[in-house]
Amino acid sequence: MEKETFGEYIRRLREAQDMPLRRLAALLDIDQSTLSKIETNQRQPTRDMVPVLAKVFKLDEKELSVKFLAERILYYVQDEENGLEALKLAEESIAYKKPAKKKSRS
């Protein structure tokens, strides 16, 4: 089973609300052809679109942001021979650099 892309997800949400392409494009402040290309995976969406899309479709912005970032990462590493190893190293680096949570004083 192939996973739905971010663009396909946006198209599905838009169509579920019977929203014309031109209306969502206007809300995103882009032209219709750009949105069409995003929905058909010919172009990548921008990070600035995430909060607008979350508001328009009444979605959790954090969840939508995670979906956006996951696809962005995939876009950069999918054709790399060592992509999976790079992802694992990045995950380890993030865990290492993450600040420790402060213990609460009772």
Secondary structure, DSSP 8 states (H G I E B T S, - for coil): -----HHHHHHHHHHHTT--HHHHHHHHTS-HHHHHHHHTTSS---TTHHHHHHHHTT--HHHHHHHHHHHHHHHHHTT-TTHHHHHHHHHHHHHHHS--------
